[in-house]
Amino acid sequence: MITFGKFRFLDLGDLTKRKERDLVCPNNLIGTVDLYLTTHHGVNQSNARVIVDAIHPRVSIMNNGAHQRRKPGCLGNDSQFAGLQDLWQLHYAMGSGKTHNVSEMYIANMDENCEGKFIEVTAEANGTFTVLNSRNDFKKTYTNEPAGQRPARM
């Protein structure tokens, strides 16, 4: 957990679902976060629904590789996670098709042999943060939004 004033960023490395569950069940030891770096590159053996629901991220970044296929039910099918405003991907997931990739605006590297484009986050102490896609200079600012005012998870 990295904090800067009211901004909260969570990176759990390569934890698997069982260890993730231990962090939030029976008690949420983390609380809510503004930004979540998907665990274990976004693969299905991590990113348990229970942890994503418990930490209730506003935005998530998937640090995936080009050949890490995204499947239904994995984090990133953002329509299934209430309150997740956006998902950004480091690479377009080859072989997964457009159905299991986000809009190209939110993907830093579109080709298998990428140029090493990055996703940059800048945060302010008031909880506002901006995410920049270096491939296309698309950026989006997320203003401070207290957790109590975010939509509840179903």
C-alpha positions as CSV (number, residue, x, y, z in Angstrom):
1,M,0.0,0.0,0.0
2,I,1.4,3.4,-1.0
3,T,-0.3,6.5,0.3
4,F,0.1,10.1,-0.5
5,G,-2.2,12.3,1.6
6,K,-5.7,10.9,0.8
7,F,-4.5,8.9,-2.3
8,R,-4.2,5.2,-1.8
9,F,-2.5,2.8,-4.2
10,L,-2.4,-1.0,-3.8
11,D,0.1,-3.4,-5.4
12,L,0.1,-6.9,-4.0
13,G,2.7,-8.3,-6.4
14,D,2.0,-12.0,-7.3
15,L,-0.3,-13.0,-4.5
16,T,-2.7,-15.8,-5.4
17,K,-6.5,-15.8,-4.6
18,R,-6.1,-17.7,-1.3
19,K,-3.7,-15.1,0.1
20,E,-5.7,-12.2,-1.2
21,R,-8.8,-13.6,0.5
22,D,-6.9,-13.7,3.8
23,L,-6.3,-10.0,3.6
24,V,-10.1,-9.2,3.4
25,C,-11.9,-12.1,5.0
26,P,-13.3,-12.2,7.6
27,N,-12.1,-8.6,8.1
28,N,-10.9,-6.2,5.4
29,L,-7.4,-5.3,6.6
30,I,-6.8,-3.0,3.6
31,G,-9.8,-0.8,3.3
32,T,-10.7,0.9,0.0
33,V,-8.2,2.2,-2.5
34,D,-8.1,4.7,-5.3
35,L,-5.8,2.7,-7.7
36,Y,-5.2,-1.0,-7.9
37,L,-2.4,-2.6,-9.8
38,T,-3.8,-6.0,-10.8
39,T,-2.2,-8.8,-8.9
40,H,0.0,-11.3,-10.8
41,H,-0.4,-9.4,-14.1
42,G,-4.2,-9.8,-14.1
43,V,-4.2,-13.6,-14.5
44,N,-7.2,-15.6,-13.2
45,Q,-5.2,-17.4,-10.4
46,S,-5.1,-14.0,-8.7
47,N,-7.5,-11.0,-8.5
48,A,-10.1,-12.8,-6.5
49,R,-13.5,-11.2,-6.8
50,V,-13.7,-10.9,-3.0
51,I,-10.6,-8.7,-2.8
52,V,-11.6,-6.5,-5.7
53,D,-15.1,-6.1,-4.0
54,A,-13.5,-5.3,-0.6
55,I,-10.9,-2.8,-1.7
56,H,-13.4,-1.2,-4.1
57,P,-10.8,0.5,-6.5
58,R,-11.9,3.5,-8.5
59,V,-9.4,2.7,-11.2
60,S,-7.2,-0.4,-12.0
61,I,-4.1,-0.9,-14.1
62,M,-3.4,-4.3,-15.5
63,N,0.4,-4.8,-16.0
64,N,-0.2,-7.7,-18.4
65,G,1.9,-9.0,-21.3
66,A,0.9,-9.3,-24.9
67,H,0.4,-13.1,-24.6
68,Q,-1.4,-13.2,-21.2
69,R,-4.9,-14.1,-22.4
70,R,-7.8,-12.4,-20.7
71,K,-10.8,-14.6,-20.1
72,P,-14.4,-14.0,-19.0
73,G,-14.5,-13.5,-15.2
74,C,-11.0,-12.1,-14.9
75,L,-10.5,-8.6,-13.5
76,G,-10.8,-6.1,-16.3
77,N,-14.2,-7.1,-17.6
78,D,-15.0,-3.8,-15.9
79,S,-18.7,-3.9,-16.5
80,Q,-18.9,-6.7,-13.9
81,F,-17.2,-4.6,-11.1
82,A,-19.6,-1.9,-9.8
83,G,-17.8,1.3,-9.0
84,L,-14.7,0.6,-11.2
85,Q,-14.5,3.7,-13.3
86,D,-11.7,2.5,-15.7
87,L,-9.3,-0.3,-16.4
88,W,-6.0,0.5,-18.2
89,Q,-3.9,-2.2,-19.8
90,L,-0.1,-2.2,-20.4
91,H,-0.6,-4.5,-23.4
92,Y,-3.3,-5.5,-25.8
93,A,-4.0,-9.2,-24.9
94,M,-3.3,-11.0,-28.2
95,G,-5.6,-13.9,-28.8
96,S,-8.3,-12.5,-26.5
97,G,-10.1,-10.3,-29.1
98,K,-11.7,-6.9,-28.5
99,T,-14.3,-8.5,-26.2
100,H,-11.7,-9.1,-23.5
101,N,-9.6,-6.0,-24.0
102,V,-10.5,-2.4,-23.0
103,S,-10.8,0.5,-25.5
104,E,-7.6,1.2,-27.3
105,M,-7.4,4.6,-25.6
106,Y,-6.6,2.8,-22.4
107,I,-3.9,0.4,-23.8
108,A,-0.3,1.4,-23.8
109,N,1.1,-1.2,-26.3
110,M,-1.1,-2.4,-29.1
111,D,1.4,-4.7,-31.0
112,E,3.1,-7.9,-30.0
113,N,6.5,-6.3,-30.6
114,C,5.9,-3.2,-28.7
115,E,7.9,0.0,-28.3
116,G,7.8,-0.2,-24.5
117,K,5.2,2.5,-24.0
118,F,4.1,3.0,-20.4
119,I,1.2,4.1,-18.2
120,E,2.1,6.9,-15.8
121,V,0.2,7.9,-12.7
122,T,0.6,11.3,-10.9
123,A,-1.2,11.8,-7.7
124,E,-2.1,14.8,-5.5
125,A,-2.3,14.7,-1.7
126,N,-6.1,15.5,-1.9
127,G,-6.7,12.1,-3.6
128,T,-7.0,13.4,-7.1
129,F,-4.8,11.5,-9.6
130,T,-4.2,11.4,-13.4
131,V,-3.4,8.4,-15.5
132,L,-1.5,9.0,-18.8
133,N,-1.1,6.5,-21.7
134,S,2.3,7.3,-23.2
135,R,1.4,5.7,-26.6
136,N,-1.3,8.2,-27.5
137,D,-0.9,10.9,-24.8
138,F,-4.5,10.2,-23.7
139,K,-4.9,11.1,-20.0
140,K,-7.7,11.1,-17.6
141,T,-8.0,12.8,-14.2
142,Y,-9.9,11.2,-11.4
143,T,-11.0,13.7,-8.8
144,N,-11.1,13.0,-5.1
145,E,-14.2,11.1,-4.3
146,P,-14.7,9.9,-0.8
147,A,-15.3,6.1,-0.6
148,G,-18.7,6.7,1.1
149,Q,-19.9,8.5,-2.0
150,R,-19.0,5.8,-4.4
151,P,-21.6,3.3,-5.6
152,A,-21.9,0.3,-3.3
153,R,-20.8,-3.1,-4.5
154,M,-23.5,-5.6,-5.2
